Amino acid sequence: MSRGTIEVICGEGKGKSAAALGKGIGKLMKGGSVIMIQFLKGCNGGDSPEILKRLEPEMKSFRFEKSDRFFETLSQEQQEEERMNIRNGLNFAKKVLSTGECDLLILDEILGLLDQKIVEPEELIKVLQSKVDETEVILTGKVFPKELAPYVDSIQEINYLKVDNTK
């Protein structure tokens, strides 16, 4: 029985979700199952949910938030409603991890929940601690909080480098 890892893909650069998705497709190619739960993606939606749906049933994707606006632009009442939706997403992630429902769970932009103080690091740690050994987990987001370091096996950082083409 193999031990599933917890991997982080973070940084200011673009492509964190795409990198996680690529790893998910790699897992599918090896016959595994993948679940992706996306957080804070309201304004970034576009056609991506429809494209992800095409990968079902092998890769299932979920969004629990209802608003199509950025969290910080919502009214206090709307933010509270979205906090409940986000908690539903976290509870679902905990259930998936504790039951071993998939081989790879991608928690896309979950680090943004910590960065924006929507959830506390302790809440995410409890979710990660519910993981059965075999399940692999990928967390994405811009900022990696040091409190998670003891629970993570590897960190990939994606940065944006400006190229000087004037030479």
Protein Blocks (a to p, Z undefined) as FASTA:
>chain_A
ZZddddddedjbehklmmmmmmmmmmmmnopacddddehklmmnmmmlmmmmmmpmkbcc
ddfbfbfcdfklpcfklmmmmmmmmmmmmmmmmmmmmnopafbdcdehklmmmmnomacf
klmmmmmmmpcfklccddedfbdcfklmmmpfbdcddddddddfkZZ
